[in-house]
Amino acid sequence: MLIIVMEYKAEKIDVKDMPKELKEAFINSLRNKRNTNLAETDKYMFPDFPITEKHKNEMILYRQRLRDFMNSNVINVDNISDDVMNLFPLKPDFMKT
């Protein structure tokens, strides 16, 4: 279930039941979120950024998961999954503190 807020009313709808235009807008918002997360993590990829090798490897993996996520079949407008938000890659633990 996804909760959509429209005109101050919250409504629960299944993603698969959304009109195509709404699915496309939803996918664009996911893409924007992905792009924002990639931009926020660019600094970790600079060779002189102070980061441990372990954390850098976690960051590389996280960034690749973000890219792969948008290319997966989960995001297909004609066959979108209700679990799409649960599948969005999580930030590495060291970024959460």
Residue, then its C-alpha position, 0 to 999 in steps of 0.5 A: m500500500l502507498i499513501i497518497v495525499m491529495e488536497y489534504k486527504a490521505e488515501k491508501i491505494d495500491v500502486k498497481d491500481m494507480p492511473k498511468e500518469l500517476k505511476e509516471a509521476f511516482i516514478n519521477s519522484l523516485r528518480n529524483k530521490r535517487n538523484t538527490n541521494l547520489a548527489e549527496t554521496d558524491k563527496y565520498m568518492f573523491p580520492d582525498f575525502p577522509i573515509t575508511e576503506k570499509h566505508k568507501n566500499e559500502m558507499i560504492l555498493y550503495r551508489q550502485r544499488l541506487r543506479d540498479f534500482m531505477n533500472s529494475n523491473v520493479i519500476n516498470v510503469d506497466n508492472i510496478s510493485d507495491d513493495v517499491m518503497n521497501l526495496f529502495p536502497l538504504k543508506p549505509d549505517f555510517m551515514k545515519t549517525 
